[in-house]
Structures are given as structure tokens and as C-alpha cells.
């Protein structure tokens, strides 16, 4: 898009005050929002609490995304054809609501599964409550980024090998994501689940 004007808002999405501030800054200068891509992620290997008291992986992967979406809901609602796309992985770990911080038996993989489960539950509830704006879920596969570079062994070695065999180059992942956005808009999809470019049944979340 050579004619595009690009600007940025910087925020720590693990801190809810910064999420609110970023949303407010956007709304102060924009009256529409065509696409909200929920892709923020950062893997914390140890059980860590944010200044707000939330488990760090859950704060970035779910709470920050959900809060940002609700804060921007008015702009989404008033933009014809606007959509939200939530990027997730394969992990699913139902939240233990008696111990929502996930301290007991903590692992980064379980932490990823908790926010990814919550994000997909959120998408279904959003689609029920906000008929004006569709939200869909996108699983991009194993993209060749550094997001898993600090995993403990042997997972780190497994990721390196998997990247060599099935890893998706960043440029291709971007093209596939853009294709999913275009298809969702053209077909009026909502509450859909894409595994890369394949439209699949939504994941089972009740168990």
C-alpha cells in the first residue's frame, strides 16, 4: 500500500491502564475502525503477576485484547463492514476459576492455553452481544518468528526442527492473514474459525 499513511501508538498491553490510554488516544483522533487485529502475545516462562495482579501471559493474550476491543467498540460499531480478527494458537486449557492465576502446576504452555481458550469464548460472546461487528478467530500455524525462542529444552529444539519442516515464513503468514480478512468481509462471516486459510468448525470449548 504505497499511498498508505502509517502511524503508531505504543502501549504495554499487559497493563490495563496503558490499554485504556491507547484506546482513548486512538478514539481522540479517529472516527472509524475498519479492522481490529488482536495479535498481541508475549510468552512469560515463570509465573509472573503484572502490576494489576494478573498472570502475565493471560494479561497480554486475553485481558489486554478484550479490554481494547470493548474500549474501541463504539468506533467498530459505527464503521460499516468493520471486523475483529483474534489470532490464537492450538493450545486450549480451560481456566480453573477457583485458581484463575494458574499458579498451581504452572507452565508457559498451560498459560498459553488458558488465554487462547478465553479468547475464543470471548469471540463467541462478542458475536452474540455485538451484531453490528463480526469477530472471527484465526490460527496462523507455526510462523517463523522468535516468539518461542526462549522455551526451555527440549521444547526449544522441537520448535527449531518444526520450523524447518512446517514453519510458515512471515511474509506468507501476512499474505494468508490478509486473505482471511478479505474473505471474511466478502462472505460476511462471523464467529468463524480459520486454520491458516482453511475455514474449519469452531473449536470445542465446553470440556
C-alpha positions in Angstrom: 0.0 0.0 0.0 2.5 2.7 -1.2 0.0 5.5 -0.6 -0.8 4.5 3.0 -0.1 6.8 5.9 1.2 4.8 8.8 1.3 5.9 12.5 1.7 4.0 15.7 0.5 4.1 19.3 2.8 2.5 21.8 1.5 0.7 24.9 2.3 -2.1 27.3 -0.7 -4.4 26.7 -0.1 -6.3 30.0 -1.1 -3.1 31.9 -4.7 -2.2 31.8 -4.2 1.5 32.3 -2.0 1.6 29.2 -4.6 -0.3 27.2 -7.2 2.2 28.2 -4.9 5.1 27.4 -4.1 3.7 23.9 -7.7 3.2 23.1 -8.6 6.7 24.2 -5.8 8.2 22.2 -7.0 6.3 19.1 -10.6 7.5 19.6 -9.5 11.1 20.1 -8.1 11.1 16.5 -10.1 8.6 14.6 -13.9 8.3 14.0 -13.8 4.8 12.3 -12.1 1.5 12.7 -12.3 -1.0 9.8 -10.2 -3.8 11.2 -9.1 -4.6 14.8 -6.4 -7.3 14.6 -5.8 -8.9 18.1 -2.4 -10.4 17.7 -0.5 -9.3 20.9 1.4 -12.0 22.6 4.5 -12.4 24.8 5.4 -15.7 26.5 6.5 -15.4 30.1 8.2 -18.7 31.3 7.8 -18.2 35.0 4.6 -17.5 36.9 4.6 -13.7 37.0 2.0 -11.2 38.1 1.6 -7.8 36.4 1.2 -4.6 38.5 -2.5 -5.1 38.2 -2.2 -8.6 39.8 -2.9 -10.7 36.7 -0.8 -13.6 35.4 1.4 -12.1 32.7 0.5 -14.3 29.8 -3.2 -14.0 30.5 -2.9 -10.3 30.8 -1.4 -9.8 27.4 -3.1 -12.6 25.5 -6.6 -12.1 26.8 -7.3 -9.3 29.2 -5.5 -6.6 27.2 -7.1 -7.7 24.0 -10.6 -8.0 25.5 -10.3 -4.6 27.2 -9.0 -2.9 24.0 -11.9 -4.4 22.0 -14.5 -3.1 24.3 -12.9 0.3 24.5 -13.0 0.5 20.7 -16.4 -1.0 20.3 -18.1 2.3 19.5 -15.7 3.0 16.6 -16.2 -0.5 15.3 -20.0 -0.3 15.5 -20.2 2.9 13.5 -17.9 1.6 10.7 -19.8 -0.3 8.1 -18.2 -3.7 7.4 -15.8 -3.5 10.3 -14.5 -6.7 11.8 -12.3 -8.1 14.5 -9.9 -10.9 14.0 -8.4 -12.7 17.1 -5.2 -14.6 16.4 -4.7 -17.7 18.6 -2.6 -20.9 18.6 -3.5 -24.5 19.0 -3.3 -24.7 22.8 -6.6 -24.9 24.8 -6.6 -25.1 28.6 -9.9 -24.3 30.3 -9.5 -21.8 33.1 -9.8 -23.1 36.7 -12.0 -20.3 38.1 -11.1 -21.4 41.6 -7.4 -20.5 40.8 -7.6 -18.1 37.9 -3.9 -17.0 38.2 -2.8 -20.6 37.2 -0.1 -20.7 39.9 -0.6 -24.4 40.7 1.2 -26.6 38.2 2.2 -23.5 36.1 3.8 -23.9 32.7 4.0 -21.4 29.9 2.2 -23.9 27.6 -0.7 -24.2 30.0 -0.7 -20.4 30.4 -0.9 -20.0 26.6 -3.8 -22.5 26.5 -5.7 -20.6 29.2 -5.7 -17.3 27.3 -6.4 -18.9 24.0 -9.4 -20.7 25.4 -10.6 -17.5 27.0 -10.1 -15.5 23.7 -12.3 -18.0 21.8 -15.0 -17.9 24.5 -14.8 -14.1 24.3 -15.2 -14.2 20.5 -18.4 -16.2 20.7 -19.9 -13.9 23.4 -18.9 -10.8 21.4 -20.7 -12.1 18.3 -23.8 -12.7 20.5 -23.8 -9.2 22.0 -22.5 -7.1 19.2 -24.4 -7.9 16.0 -23.0 -4.8 14.2 -19.4 -6.1 14.1 -18.2 -9.6 13.3 -15.4 -11.2 15.2 -13.6 -14.2 13.8 -10.7 -16.4 15.1 -7.5 -17.1 13.1 -4.9 -19.8 13.8 -1.8 -18.9 11.6 0.1 -22.1 12.2 3.8 -22.2 13.3 5.1 -18.9 11.9 8.9 -18.4 11.8 9.2 -15.7 14.5 11.2 -15.6 17.7 8.1 -15.9 20.0 9.2 -19.4 21.1 12.9 -18.8 21.1 13.2 -18.8 25.0 11.2 -22.0 25.5 13.1 -24.5 27.8 14.6 -27.6 26.3 13.6 -29.9 24.8 10.7 -27.7 23.5 13.2 -25.2 22.1 14.8 -27.9 20.0 11.5 -29.2 18.9 10.4 -25.8 17.8 13.6 -25.3 15.7 13.0 -28.6 14.0 9.3 -27.9 13.4 10.2 -24.5 11.9 12.5 -26.2 9.4 9.8 -28.7 8.4 6.4 -26.8 8.6 7.3 -23.3 9.7 5.4 -20.6 7.7 7.6 -17.6 6.5 6.5 -14.3 8.0 5.7 -12.8 4.6 3.5 -15.7 3.6 1.7 -15.6 7.0 0.9 -11.9 6.4 -0.5 -12.7 3.0 -2.6 -15.5 4.3 -3.9 -13.3 7.1 -4.9 -10.6 4.6 -6.7 -13.2 2.6 -8.7 -14.4 5.6 -9.7 -10.8 6.4 -10.8 -10.2 2.8 -12.7 -13.5 2.7 -14.5 -12.8 6.0 -15.5 -9.4 4.7 -16.7 -10.6 1.3 -18.7 -13.5 2.7 -20.0 -11.7 5.7 -18.5 -14.3 8.1 -18.8 -14.1 11.9 -17.8 -16.4 14.6 -15.7 -18.3 12.1 -12.5 -20.3 12.8 -9.7 -20.3 10.3 -6.7 -22.7 10.5 -4.4 -20.7 8.2 -6.6 -20.3 5.1 -9.0 -23.1 5.8 -12.4 -22.4 7.3 -13.0 -25.1 9.9 -15.7 -25.7 12.6 -15.1 -23.7 15.7 -13.1 -25.5 18.4 -14.9 -27.3 21.2 -14.6 -25.1 24.4 -17.0 -26.6 26.9 -15.0 -29.5 28.2 
